[in-house]
């Protein structure tokens, strides 16, 4: 019985040995291209100061597309990776803000749209 177990272990070592001993063959080197996309929703509720001595409660919204692209090339030397990358990130976010002023009037922040 002992000889059968020893023979089985030796056969398993011969078959699996090269696969276990071989280092991984993947590399970080090469060309790559990528992209990212998303959408953002944002809200802010808080005090707003317009000029000196005037404040009111405000509500601000900021919504829109967010995305970009990346392109690059990497070189790998042993455990070090060197590379060049260019990327573009952009947003189509737009926002508006309104404040309820004393007396019930509504004021818009400068540069916002209704």
C-alpha positions, -999 to +999 in steps of 0.1 A: +000+000+000+029+024+009+044+018-026+011+027-043+008+060-024+044+068-032+040+060-069+008+081-070+025+111-054+054+108-078+031+107-109+012+137-096+044+157-091+056+148-126+023+159-142+016+191-120+053+201-114+058+223-145+024+241-140+032+248-104+068+260-110+060+282-140+057+319-131+026+338-143+029+350-179+007+381-178+022+415-182+012+451-177+031+461-209+012+472-240-014+496-255-047+503-238-078+523-244-107+529-219-137+549-211-160+558-183-194+572-181-220+581-155-246+605-143-247+627-113-275+640-091-268+666-065-288+687-041-277+712-015-301+728+011-286+755+033-282+791+040-274+816+012-259+850+017-266+876-009-246+907-003-239+920+032-263+913+059-289+894+038-294+857+040-321+832+031-327+795+029-317+781-005-320+749-025-294+741-052-296+713-078-267+700-100-275+672-124-258+658-156-236+634-175-201+627-164-176+608-185-143+605-203-117+584-221-082+572-216-055+560-240-019+550-232+010+526-234+029+508-207+064+492-205+072+467-178+107+460-165+107+433-139+085+446-111+083+482-124+057+496-149+064+528-168+039+544-191+024+574-209-013+582-207-036+609-221-071+613-208-101+636-212-128+640-186-159+661-190-193+669-176-225+681-189-237+691-154-259+721-151-275+735-121-299+760-107-305+775-074-334+794-058-337+812-025-369+821-008-363+856+004-382+873+033-415+886+019-420+855-003-399+867-034-376+843-052-340+852-060-317+833-084-280+829-079-260+848-105-253+827-136-280+802-130-310+795-151-345+786-141 
